[in-house]
Each structure stands twice: as C-alpha cells, then as structure tokens.
Amino acid sequence: MLSDCILDNSHIDHHSKGQAMNWQQSVLDIEALEDAELDSELIKAFEKNAAQSLARPIRFSTPTFKEYESSELSGCGKNSFPAFSITAGGCALNCDHCQKKILEPMIPAVKPEHLDQQVRDMVVLQNLQGFLLSGGSNKRNEIKYERYLPVVEKLKTDFPHLQIAIHTALLDEAAAKRMESAGVDSAMMDVIGAQETIEQVYKLDRPVADFEATLAALTSTKLKVTPHIVVGLHYGEILGEENALDIVSRYDVHALVLVVIMPFYAKPGTFKTPSTTDVGRIFLEARKRLPDRQVLLGCARPPGMHKRITDAYAVMAGLDGIAFPADGAVAVSDAIGRPFHQEHACCAIKIGGSESAQVSATCAA
C-alpha cells in the first residue's frame, strides 16, 4: 500500500492564492527560487492556461530506487520499486548521451533465475510492490527479453499485486504480444523525432518510422504504454521534440514522460545543457498536444537551480506529475493554487486515482 506515504494538500482552499499577484511575483517570493532567472513571457503563457492547469492535481513521486530528500518532501520505503537490468552495465549502442551510465544504479539480473530469486526475496522482506525490467540494447536498439518472460509470468501468477514495467526499446507487434501474454502491466520506450539524432547520438541505422512503429505495436496490446521523450537529446539542442510529441499524440498512450538531457552522463564537451526556457516551452507544447493525457516529468534532468526552475515550469505548465521534485516545487503548487500529493512510486505507477487507471514507467532517460 502506498497510502501511508502520501502527503496531500487537496483539502486546502487555494482559490485565492496566486490571484492577488501574478504567477511570476508569487514564484519569486519562494525562498528556493528567489535567485532564479525566470522567463516572464513563458510564465505569462503558462498563466493563460491557468484554468486548465489548476483543475489538474499534480503528483510528486519519490520512487525509492535512489536516495531522495528535499526540504519539502522525504523518501520512504527502500526498494519499493527497484529497477533490474538483464545486461547489468552492458549496452552495445553506448549512445553519446548516456554512455551506459543510466544502467549503473539498476540491480543486475543477468540470468532469469537471478531476477526470480531477487524479486521473491524483496516481496517477502521488503513488501515489494512492483519493479522495472530494463537493460542495455544490441546494435539495433533491441533488448532480448524472451528468456525472462516465463519468469515474469510466474511472478505475476504468484504475486498478482506486483506492477511490472518493462523498457522495451524497439520491437515488433509479435514481441509486444509476448510481453502482454506474460503479464507485463506497462511498457515504455523512447520516441525520437529527428533522424539526425538517431544517427548521430544513438549511432543507430534505423528510421524515425521504426520508433513510431514500436509505439503502434505496443498500443495494439492491452499494455499500459508510457513513451518517453528526452528534451535536448540532440547534443542539448531542441530538434525533434515537437515531431516526437506529434507522434505520441497519434496513439492511445496512458501517459507521456518527459525527461531532460543531463550532460554529465555524456562525453565531455559534446552536449550543452538546454535552457530552462526551451525546456519550459516543450512542457507547454506537450500540454497543448496531449490535453487529455497524463504528461509527467521523469527523474532525469539537470540538477541545481536548473532543476528548481524546470520543476517550477512543470508545475505552472500543468504537467500531471514530477519525479523527485526539487526544493520549491511544492511551494510553487501552493502559490498558484494547484492541489498536490506525494506518492512513493515510480513517476507513473498510479494514474487516474479512483478510476484505477494504473501504469508504470521508468524514470530513466
């Protein structure tokens, strides 16, 4: 149960908050953002959509596959939603933006029996609620899960409460159907909208159409599908993000997760950090293109003041959730009058509240 870790302000009357002064003034009064360089025109654009944004509660997710603490929220429940890598730290692509470092915090499970034993132990000892299955890709951006699916099926049979998420990489409809049959609950994959990014950053010889085909294959199943878009993936430039948003908008996804490129994962000197204004504009475009879908800000994004501003923009843009929120994010919600709550689960583990529309998603880039 996650209810013992929930912080909720939805009972507070926020109607008058943020009304006496504009949003920028309200946000600059927050201690964590008093030195922030905010884009006033962007904030005005956010404020124009206030009616839609304030009607959407925001969820602050604090998944426990890494340590977390802020001045406003705290962590809870070690390993309640861990990530496993079937390749440990190995990946044949070794993309420029990641250099395989995304895999480092994941728990190695290089044999199916390793996954089975570790999950069973965590269910007994740590009240495991679910897990992410991931791994490094081959040179075609595929991850070979076939040997693991019988284990997934048995785990789901023995522990029906487990929410099992999988990072699919590229696949066809047959592979998607096998995941569905094994009892996987939700699936995610990166959507890349620029051919130059696929070839130059991923060093991959596959077209944008293959990423859309993977999304089409996944959404043809009953899996709850949560695509990811990495903002600034093209060496910190904004290039294919809006095309990626258009691709996602054409399919019945359960949620979209946005993350922001983190240059410290990359080769020195190859990436710049996208400006917070560029990131905020993508948030605004995502909200416009997917007005009725959950749009979430995942774990990966630059730290420090950049993260504080990014998270403030996510709150003001009307995004539906933030993983590992920065200091100030809760205060921004309070200042503009958005109801919020906290859950200790991966950023999309629970969507839809009482309607029980649930989906799991990785927060890695």
N, C-alpha and C positions, 0 to 999 in steps of 0.2 A: 504494500500500500504506500502511496506517495503522500497521503493526506497529512501525515504527521510532520511533513517538511514544508508545508505550504504557508506562505505569507500572503495575505490577501488584504487589499485596501478597497475592495469593490463596495463595501458598506459605507464608505465615506462619501459625503456630499461634496463633489468637486465643482458644482455648477458655476460658482462664482470665481473659481481660481483661474488665473490667466486672462480674465476678462478686463480687469482694471488697467492692465498694461499689455503691450503686445508680447508675442512669444519671445522675441529676442531679449527684451528687457527682463522678462521673467527668468529666462535661462541664465543670463549673465549675473543674476543675483545668487546663483547657486555656487557655493564655495568651490566645488571641484571644477567649475568652468569659468571662474572669474578671470583667468588669464587666457581664455580660448579666443582664437581668431575665427569668428563665425561669419558666414556669408549671409548678409542681411537679405539679399534678393532671394536666395534659396529658402530662407526661413519664411519670407513672405509667401512664397509658393506653397510651402507646407501649410501655412496658416489658412490659405484659401481653401484647402481641403479639410479644414478643422471638423466640420460636421461629420464627415465620413470617418476620420481618424479617431475622434473622441468617442464614437459609438463602438469602437473595437477595443476590448480589453487587451492588454499586452502581457505576455507571459515571459518572465525572466527565468531561464533554465540554467541550472547549475549541475550538469552531469558530473559524475564522480570518477571518470577515467583520468582526471588530473586534479591536483590540489587547487582549491579556489577559496578565496576570502576577499571581501571588499568591505568598505566602511558601512555599506547599506544591507548587504546580504551575506550569508555564510554558506559553507558547504555542508553536506550531510550524507552519511551512508557510503562508506568506502566501497568502491567497485560495484555499485548497484546497477550500472550499465556499462560494462567493460567492452573494449574493442579487441578482437582477436585477428591476427594476421596469419594466413596459411602459408605465407612465404617468409615469415619472420621479417628481417630487414631487407630482403632481396626484391629487386624490380629491374626487369630488362630494359624498360624505357629510360629510367633515370632522367626524367624531364628537367629542363633548366630551372623551373620554378620551385621544385620540390627537393631534388637530389636525394630522394628516398627518405628524407628526414620525417615525413608525415608518418611513416611506419614505426619509427623508433619507440614511441610510447605504447604501442599496441602489444598485447600479450602474444608471444609466439605459439602457434599451433600448427606445426609443420606436418603433422600426421593426424588423420581423422580421430584416432583414439586419444590423442592429446586434447583435442577440443572436447570430446565427450567427457573425459575424466575431469577436466578443469571446470566445465560448466556444472557437472553434477556436484562437485565439491562446493562450488560457490552457492548453489541452490541451498545446500544443507547448512553451510557455515555462515553465509552472508545474506541469505534471503534474496538471492539474485532475481531480478525482475525481467531481465532481458539482456541481449548482447548484440553487438555488431560483428558481422563476419566480413573481413576485408583481406587485402593482400596486394602484393605488387603485380604489375601486369607483365605479359610477354610483349614481344616487339610489335604485336598487332593490337595492343591495348585490350587484351582479353585476360581474364582470370579464370583458371580451370578449377571450378568448384565441384565437379562431378563426384569425386571420391568422398566429399564431405556431405553431400545431400542426404544419404541414408542416415548419417549421424543426426543431422538436423531433424529429419522425420521422426526418429526415435525419441529425441529430446522433446520435441513438440508433443508427442504422444504421452510421454511420461510426465511432462510438466506443461500442461496446456496454458498456464498463465504466462509463460515466457513470451515476450515480444522479441521476435528475431528479425533483425535488419541485415541487409546484405548490400555491399557496394559492388555493383555488377560489372563495371567497366563496359566495354562494347560487347554486344551479344545479338543473337537472332531470336526469333519467336520460339523456336523449339527449346532453347536454353531457358528462356523466360518461363515457359510452361513447366519445365522440370523443377525450377525453383518454387513455383506455385504449388506443384504436387507434393513437394517435400514439406510444405507447411511454413515456408518463409512468410512473414507477415508484411514486410515492406522492403522496398528496393530504392536505391538511389544511384545516380550516375551524373557525371559532369556533362553539361551541354556547352559546346564551344561553337561560337557563331562566326569565326573567321578562319578561312583556310590557311592564312599566313601563320596564325597562332598554332594550329595543328602541326604544321610542317616545321616551324622554327623553334617553338618552345617545347613541343612534345616529341619532336624528331620522328613524327609518325606519318606514314604514307597512307592516309585514309581521308575521305572527303567529309565535309560538314554533314552531308546527307546520311552518313553512317551513324552519326550521333543522333540525328532525328529518327532514323530507322530503329535504333535501340530504344528510344523513348516510345515510339509507336508499338514496338514489341512488348515492352513492359506494361503499357497501358491497355493492351489487349487481354491481359490477365486480370485476376482479382487482387493482385498485389497492390498495396498502397504505395504509390510511386512518388518519390520526392527528389526531383532533379536538383542539381547544384549548378550555380553559375559563379565563377571566380572573377570578381571585378578587378580589372587591371592585369589579367593573365598575360597579355602581350607586353611583357617587359615593363609593366606599370602603366602602359598606355591604355586608353579606352578605345577598343577597336570593334570587337564582335559582340559586345554585351547586349546591345539592343536587338540584334538579329537573334541572339540566343533567347532573349525574352519573348520575341515573336514566335520562335519555335515552341517554347514551353506553353505559350498561350493557346496553341492549337490542340492541345491534348488535355485529357481529363486527369490532371495530376492532383494529388491530395495536398501538396504544398510545394513551394519553391524555397530552397535555402540559398541565400546569398552569402558568400564569404569574400574577403578582400585579400589580395596577394600580400605576402609577407616577405620582403626582400632578403631578410636574414636567413631564409632557407636556401637561397639561390647562390650561384657563383658570384663572388664579389664583383661589383661594377656592372652586372648585366641587367639589373632591374632598378627602377626607381619606385618610390612609394607614391601611389596615386594620391592626388589631393583629396582632402575630405569633401571639397565641393563636388568634384567629379563623382565620388562615391555616393554622396547625397543625391545627386541628380539621377543616378541609376536606381536608387531607392524609390524616388518619385516616379520614374518611368515604370518600374516594376509594379508599383501600387496602381498606376493607371491601366496597365496592360492586363493585370490579373486582379480586377476589383473585387471579385467574389471568392478568391482563393487565399489560402494562408501563405503569407510571404514572411520568411524568417531570416534573421541574421545569425549565421553559424559561428562556431568558435574562432575560426582562423581570420585574424585581422591584425594590423599593426598595433603595437602597444602604446602606452603613454598617453599624451594629450591627443594624439591622432585617434586613439580608440575612444577616448571620452567624447570627442566631437562626433565621431562616426556613430556612436551609440545614441547620442542626443538626437542626431539627424534621423536615425532609425525610429526613435520614439515619435518624433514630430511628423515623419513621413507616413505614419500609420502602419508600419510593419507590425506583424502579429506576435513576434517573439524575438528574444535576444538570448543567445547562449553566453554564459559568463559575462554578464553586464559589467561595464566599467563603473567606477565611482561617478555618481552624478546621474546615472540613468534613471534610477528610481525617483530622484528629486525632480527630474525633467517631467516624468509622467505625472507626478503630483502637481507640478507647477502649471501644466497646461490642462489638467483635469482628466487624464486618461486613467481608468481603473487598471490595476495590475495585480498579478500574483506570482509567486515563486514556486517552481517545482524542481525537484532534484532528479532530472531525467535528461536524456539526450534531447536536443533542442526541438525535435518534433515528435517526441514519444507519445504525446497526448494532445490531440487536436479535436476541437469540436465540443468539449465539455460534456454536457448531458446527452448529446446526440451520439456519443460513443464512437465518433469517427476517429480512429486511432491510427497512428503511423509512426514509424521510427526512422530516424535519419542520422547518418554520421555528421559530425561537425567538423570533419577534416576537409581540407581543400581538395 
